[in-house]
Amino acid sequence: MVSNKNAYEIRTEILGMAQGFVMEKFNNLRSNWENSTSRHPETGQLLSTKDAPEYPSSDEVLREAEKLYSFVEDK
């Protein structure tokens, strides 16, 4: 059985995909940053948060969603 999604369902799915992409990128950047940042020799605590990647904003997610949606819109 073929399931046809309406426009709202498609946009919701694309928004979820965009959030996943943005968060995956953030998590990779954060992991790389943590692995390259100095730690306290005894506690292992990070010594500085300088240059740490910022948590993605909702605007970043929406921009990514718009890019994905424009691909779907263009036939």
C-alpha positions as CSV (number, residue, x, y, z in Angstrom):
1,M,0.0,0.0,0.0
2,V,1.4,3.4,-1.0
3,S,1.2,6.1,1.6
4,N,0.9,9.7,0.2
5,K,2.0,12.3,2.7
6,N,0.4,15.7,2.8
7,A,2.5,18.9,2.8
8,Y,2.4,19.2,6.6
9,E,3.7,15.6,7.1
10,I,6.5,16.2,4.5
11,R,7.6,19.5,6.2
12,T,7.5,17.8,9.6
13,E,9.7,15.0,8.3
14,I,12.1,17.4,6.6
15,L,12.3,19.5,9.8
16,G,13.3,16.3,11.7
17,M,15.9,15.5,9.1
18,A,17.3,19.0,9.3
19,Q,17.5,18.8,13.1
20,G,19.3,15.5,12.8
21,F,21.8,16.8,10.3
22,V,22.5,20.0,12.4
23,M,22.9,18.0,15.6
24,E,25.1,15.4,14.0
25,K,27.4,18.1,12.8
26,F,27.4,19.8,16.2
27,N,28.1,16.5,18.0
28,N,31.1,15.8,15.6
29,L,32.5,19.3,16.1
30,R,32.0,19.0,19.9
31,S,33.7,15.6,20.0
32,N,36.7,16.8,17.9
33,W,37.0,19.9,20.1
34,E,36.9,17.8,23.3
35,N,39.5,15.5,22.0
36,S,41.8,18.3,21.2
37,T,41.3,20.5,24.3
38,S,43.7,20.4,27.3
39,R,42.4,18.6,30.4
40,H,43.4,18.8,34.0
41,P,46.0,16.0,34.6
42,E,44.3,14.7,37.8
43,T,40.6,15.3,37.3
44,G,40.3,15.1,33.5
45,Q,38.2,18.2,33.5
46,L,38.4,20.5,30.5
47,L,40.6,23.5,31.3
48,S,38.9,25.9,28.9
49,T,35.7,26.3,26.9
50,K,37.4,28.6,24.5
51,D,36.7,27.8,20.9
52,A,34.0,25.3,21.9
53,P,31.3,24.9,19.2
54,E,28.1,26.7,20.1
55,Y,24.9,24.6,20.4
56,P,22.8,25.0,17.2
57,S,20.0,27.6,17.3
58,S,16.5,26.9,16.0
59,D,17.4,29.3,13.1
60,E,20.2,27.0,12.0
61,V,17.8,24.1,12.0
62,L,15.2,26.1,10.0
63,R,17.9,27.2,7.4
64,E,18.9,23.6,6.9
65,A,15.2,22.6,6.6
66,E,14.7,25.3,4.0
67,K,17.6,23.9,1.9
68,L,16.1,20.4,2.1
69,Y,12.6,21.6,1.4
70,S,13.7,23.6,-1.7
71,F,15.1,20.4,-3.1
72,V,11.8,18.7,-2.6
73,E,9.9,21.6,-4.1
74,D,12.0,21.7,-7.3
75,K,10.8,19.0,-9.6
